[in-house]
Amino acid sequence: MLDNIEAIRKRLHRALERASRPKDSCQIIAVTKTYDSLIVDEARNHGMAHFGENKVQEAMGKFADAENRPSNEKLHLIGPLQSNKARQALQHFDFIHSVDRPKLVTALARIRDEEGRCPKLFIQVNTGEEAQKAGVMPADLNQLVDQARSLSLPVAGLMCIPPANQAPAPHFAWLSQRAKSLDLRELSMGMSSDYEAAAELGATYVRVGSALFGQRA
C-alpha cells in the first residue's frame, strides 16, 4: 500500500531543494482519516511518525492519548473542531490545525488551565473566503491571533485549504507572507495534489492522504 512513500519523499525533497530549504524543514503528515488501524501500522513500519485525523472520535479509536503514545509519534487534528470536543482534543492531540474563531480560543484556554496541557495550535485561515468552508476570514486573522496570544496559547502557525477551483500557489504565498508578518514560523498547507508547491512556498507540514494510501472508498 505504501510502496510509493519513498517517491513522495523524493518529490518533497526536490521541491525543498528548489526553494533552497533543508530536507528536514517540512514534515509529511500521513492523513489516516477513514483508514483503519492496519493502515496506520503499515505507515509506522515505513517510518511515518506524524498522523492526521479529521474527527476527534475517530482518532480516539485508532490512537492512544498523548500521554500513552510513543514520544516520537505526533497526532494532528486537521478537521474542524467543535467547542464541545475541545477537551478531548486537548487530551489526545499534539497539534490542532483548525482553530478559527474566538469562542474556540476561549474554550481552549479554559480547558488548558484545567488540564495543564495544550497542543500546538494553528490558526486556520479561509483564504478563499468561501462561505461553506471553515477558517477565520483574512480580515479577522490578526485579531484572532492577538486573542490567542493574550491568553498565552501556543500558537505555532497558520493553516489553509485553498479553493478547489483555484490555483493553490497564490494562497500558499499569501499565507506564508501573513505568517511572517505575525512572527509565526509554522505553515500547514498542501495536500496530495499540491504538496510540492506548498513546500516551495514555505510549508513546514504537508497533509498527504490519498497519495500515500490510495483513494478512499
N, C-alpha and C positions, 0 to 999 in steps of 0.2 A: 504493500500500500504506500509506503513512504520511500520507494526507490528513487524518487525524484528530489529528495531533500538536498542532496549534495548539489544538484543542478541549480536549485533555488538559492542555496547559499552562495554558489559561484556567481550567479547573476547579481545578487545583492552586493557581493564584494566588488564586482566590476563597477557597479553603479557608484559605490562609495569611492572607489579609486578615481572615477571620472570627476568626482566632486572634491578630490584631494582630501578625503576623510579617512581616518583609520578604519581597519576592518572591523574592529570591535565597538565602533561608535553607534551601531544600530543593531538592535536585537529583534529576532523574529518571535512574535507571539503566535503560537500554534492555536488557532481558533477551533476549539473542540465542541462548540455548541452543536447539539443534536447527534454527535457521535458518541458511541458507547465507551465504557472503560477499557475495553480491549484495544481500541484505537489509541487511547491515552497511553496505555502501557507500551504500545509499539513506538509511539513518539518518544517516550522516555528512553527506550532502547536505542533510538537514533540520536540521542544526545540533546533532545529538546528539554528545556528547563522552564520556559515561560509558556503559560497556557491561558487562553482567553475564553470566557463564557459570557453569554448574554443575559442569563437569568440566574438569580441567586439560588433558587430551589434546585435547579438542575445541577449547578456546580456543587451544591452540598451533597448530592447523591453520587458524585464521582470523585471528589477530592476531600481529603481530611481538612480540618480547620487549620488556620495559620500556625497555631502552636504545635500541631502534630504532624505537619508536613516536613519533608527533608529541607534543610536550611537553604539549599541551592535551588529549590523549586519555588517558582513565584506564580501566583494566580491573579489574573487581571479580570475585573468586571468591565466589559466593553459595551454592554447594553444599558438601556435606560434604567434608572434606579428610582423606585417609588420610596417615598419617605418612610412608609411602614415596613420596608425591608432594610432600612439603613443599619439597624443594629446587627442583623445577621451579616450584612455586607462587611461591616467593620470587623466582625469576628472572623470572617472567612477569607477575605481577600487581602492581597498585598498591595494592589493598585486598584483604584476606581477611576475609570476614564470618562465618566458620564455625569460629572457634576455640572448642573446647568441652570440652577435657579436659587434665589435667596432662601426659600423655605427649606430646601435640601441642605444648604450650607449650615443653616441654623441647627437643623436636626443632627447633622454630622458632628458639629462642635459639642452639642449637648451630650450625645452618646459617647464621644471621645472622652469627655470628662468623667463619665460614669464607668466606662470600660477600661480606661487607662491605656488605650492604644488607638492608632488611626493609620489606615493605609496611606500611601502616597496618592495624591489626588491630581487629576487632570480636569481642567475646565473644558467641557465640550462646547464648541462654537458652531452655530448654524451658519456656515459661511455663505451658503446659497440662499439664506433667508426663506427657507421652504416651510410653509405652514404646517405640513404633516410631519415634519422631522424634529427630533429633539435637539437641544442645544440652545445656548444663550445667543441672542441676536448680537451681531458685531457692535452695535452702538451701546449695548449694555455690558460689554465684556469687562471694561476697566472697573466699573462699579462692583461687579460680582467678585473680581479678583481682590479688590480692596476689602470687601466684606470678609472674605475667607481669610485674608491676611490679618485683619483686625482681630479675628478670633483665634489666631495662631494655628490655623490649619496648615498641614504640609502640602501646599500647592506646588506641584513639581513642574507642570507644563500645561500645554493645550492639546486638544484633540479635535479632529474634524472628520466628517464623511461628506465629500463633495457631491453635488447633484449628479445623478446617474446620466443625465443628458448633456453634461458639460465636460470640457477637458479638465482633468483634475489639477494639472500643474499650477494654474493661476491661484487656485485655492490653497495649495500647499505653500506656494511662495508667500501669499498673504499671511497665512498662519505663522510661518517662520518669522516674518518681519514683526508681527504683533508680539510673538513670544520674546523676541529680542528687546522690544520696546518696554516690555513688562519685566525684564530681567528673569525670564523663565527659560531653563536650559533644555527641558524635555519636550519632544513633539511626538504625539501618537497620530500617525497619518499614513495612509497607504494600505491597500488590501491586495488580494490575489492578483488583480488585473493591473495594478498601478504602483506596486511597492517599489519598483526601481526608480520611477520618477520621484516618489516620496523621499527615497534615500538620497537622491541627488540634491534635493531641496531642503535637507536638514532633519528628516525623521530620525528619531532615536529609537522608536519602536514601530514596526510594521505588523499589521494584523493579517495573518495568512491562514486561510482555512481550506477552501476548495482546491487550491493549487497543491496543497500537501496531501489532502485526504480524498480528493475526488468530489464530484458533485453530490450534494445532499439529496436524499430521497424526497 
